[in-house]
């Protein structure tokens, strides 16, 4: 099993952005949803198609791809 077996990149889906299991749901959107819905029940209600493993892999994938970049706070706002 691949470390990110639920993260897919397909040029025909959302321009090749990393998605969850070839769905039209990007890793970025999952990370945003985790921030918007800190209550897991609300998150599951809003995105019932996501499994806990989908969410875990999306967060880990995003963290791995930050690549220790320095982001200026004014740019992050």
N, C-alpha and C positions, 0 to 999 in steps of 0.2 A: 504494500500500500504506500502510495506517495504521501509525502508530508502534507501536501495541499491537494488531496484528491478531490476535494469539493470545489476548488477554485478552477475555473475554466477561462480560457482566452480563445475566442473565436472571432476572426475578422468580420464574419457575417452577423455577429450579434453585438450591438451597441459599439460598433467601430473598433472592436478588439479590446475593449476595456475588460479588466478582470471581473468576472461574474460568478455567481453561485450556481453551480450545477447547470450551466448553459441557460439559466433562466434570465429574463430581462431585469435582473436585480444585481446591481454592481456591488463590489466589495465596499466601495466608498459609501454607497447608500446604507449598507448594513452597519458600517461604523457610525454613520450619522444617526441611524435609528437607535443604536445602543445608547448614544448620548441623549437623544430626545426622549427615550422611554427607559429610564433607569429601572422602572418596575418591570420585572421579567414577564409578569402576566399581561401587562399592557403591550409589551413588545410582541409577545406571542399572539395577542388578539389582533394587532395591526398587521403582522406578517406571519400568518399561520403556516405558510409554506417553509419557513426557516426551522431548522432543527438546532438544538444546542451545539452540535458539532459544526454546522454551517457557520454559526456565529463565532465560535471559538477560532475556526480556521480563518475567517475574515479578519478578526482582530490580530491574529498572529501574522497573517500575510501583510497587513498594513504596517505592523510594527517592524517586520523584517525589511520592508521597502522604504522605511524612513531613512535608512542609511546614515544615521547620525548627522543629518543635515542640521545646520544652524538656521533657524527661522527667526527673522526679526519680528518682534512683537507687533509693530505697526503693520507688517505684512500679513500677520495672522488675523488681524481684526477685520 
